[in-house]
Amino acid sequence: MTQVLKVLSAIWKSGAEIIVLKDGSLKLEKHYLVLNETLRAAEPIFPQIEEWFKSWEEASAPDKTLMKMVHQTCGWQHNPKLNEWICSDIEALTFFIEWQETLAKNGWNDIYEDYRQFENEASNVLKKKLYERAVLYANQNK
């Protein structure tokens, strides 16, 4: 899965987006922004890329929130609202750091490796707290 996230991060960093269509297929928007070498790297692993996107389809809202936070932190996908929240909510930022530390203790030491396999009960408690803070912030800033 490491290669998948490296390729996806290169696509996202280029300014292109991968959209999941209603039929489950993927569409690369702004493909002209992606380097040819990245497109060549994506081609042989396309089934794994599709699998990665499908693995998020049934994910819970807390799981998707953490995924967006990781992508924002890594600079892969920018999310101004999430960035504003995490910069203004010190407690949430602290929970996010603790969540990452928990995953690191469980062996997550490569941002290009899917962190979900390193989650445990302690990280899930922090994930829940983070999501609750995100909902609170969103509701206060409507």
C-alpha positions in Angstrom: 0.0 0.0 0.0 3.0 2.2 0.4 3.4 2.7 -3.3 -0.3 3.6 -3.6 -0.1 6.5 -1.2 3.1 7.7 -2.8 1.4 7.9 -6.2 -1.8 9.4 -4.8 0.1 12.0 -2.9 2.0 13.0 -6.0 -1.3 13.3 -7.9 -2.9 15.4 -5.1 0.2 17.6 -4.7 0.1 18.3 -8.5 -3.3 19.9 -8.0 -5.2 17.1 -9.7 -8.0 15.2 -8.0 -9.3 11.7 -8.2 -13.1 11.6 -8.0 -15.1 8.5 -7.2 -18.1 8.4 -9.5 -21.5 7.1 -8.6 -20.8 3.8 -10.3 -17.6 3.4 -8.2 -15.2 4.1 -11.0 -12.5 6.7 -10.6 -12.0 9.9 -12.6 -8.8 11.9 -12.7 -9.7 15.6 -12.9 -7.1 18.1 -14.0 -4.9 15.2 -15.3 -2.8 17.6 -17.3 -1.3 18.8 -14.0 0.1 15.3 -13.2 3.7 14.5 -14.3 3.9 11.8 -16.9 6.2 9.7 -14.6 3.5 9.8 -11.9 0.8 8.6 -14.4 3.2 5.8 -15.6 3.7 4.8 -11.9 -0.1 4.8 -11.3 -0.9 2.6 -14.3 0.4 -0.8 -13.1 -1.0 -0.3 -9.6 -4.4 1.1 -10.6 -6.2 -2.0 -9.1 -4.6 -1.2 -5.7 -5.5 2.5 -6.1 -9.1 1.5 -6.7 -9.0 -0.9 -3.7 -7.7 2.0 -1.5 -10.6 4.3 -2.5 -13.1 1.4 -2.0 -11.7 0.8 1.5 -12.9 4.3 2.5 -16.4 3.9 1.1 -17.9 2.5 4.3 -15.6 4.3 6.7 -17.2 6.1 9.6 -17.3 9.9 9.8 -14.5 9.8 12.5 -12.3 7.7 10.2 -12.8 10.0 7.3 -12.1 13.0 9.5 -8.8 11.5 10.6 -7.9 10.6 7.0 -8.5 14.2 6.0 -6.3 15.4 8.9 -3.5 13.2 7.8 -3.8 14.3 4.2 -3.8 18.0 5.3 -0.8 17.5 7.6 1.2 15.7 4.9 0.4 18.4 2.4 -1.4 16.0 0.0 -4.8 17.5 0.0 -5.6 21.0 1.4 -8.7 21.5 3.5 -9.0 25.1 4.6 -11.8 24.5 7.0 -10.0 21.6 8.7 -6.8 23.7 8.8 -8.7 26.6 10.4 -10.2 24.3 13.0 -7.0 22.5 14.0 -5.1 25.8 14.2 -7.7 27.4 16.5 -8.5 24.4 18.7 -5.4 23.6 20.7 -7.1 20.7 22.5 -7.9 19.0 19.2 -4.4 19.6 18.0 -3.1 17.9 21.1 -5.4 14.9 20.6 -4.2 14.7 17.0 -0.6 14.6 18.1 -1.4 12.0 20.8 -3.2 10.0 18.2 -0.2 10.0 15.9 2.1 9.1 18.8 -0.1 6.2 19.6 0.1 5.0 16.0 3.8 5.4 16.1 4.1 3.3 19.2 2.1 0.6 17.2 4.6 0.8 14.4 3.4 3.5 12.0 6.5 5.2 10.9 5.9 5.9 7.2 3.3 8.5 6.1 3.0 6.5 2.9 1.8 3.5 4.8 -1.9 3.2 5.5 -2.2 4.1 9.2 -5.4 2.1 9.8 -3.6 -1.1 10.3 -1.8 0.5 13.3 -4.9 1.6 15.1 -5.9 0.2 18.5 -8.3 0.9 21.3 -6.2 3.8 22.6 -6.0 5.5 19.2 -9.7 4.9 18.7 -10.5 6.8 21.9 -8.5 9.7 20.6 -10.1 9.5 17.2 -13.5 9.7 18.8 -12.5 12.7 20.9 -11.1 14.4 17.8 -14.3 13.8 15.8 -16.4 15.2 18.7 -14.2 18.3 18.7 -14.6 18.7 14.9 -18.4 18.4 15.1 -18.4 20.9 18.0 -16.3 23.4 16.0 -18.4 22.9 12.8 -21.6 23.5 14.7 -20.2 26.6 16.4 -19.0 28.1 13.1 -22.0 27.6 10.8 
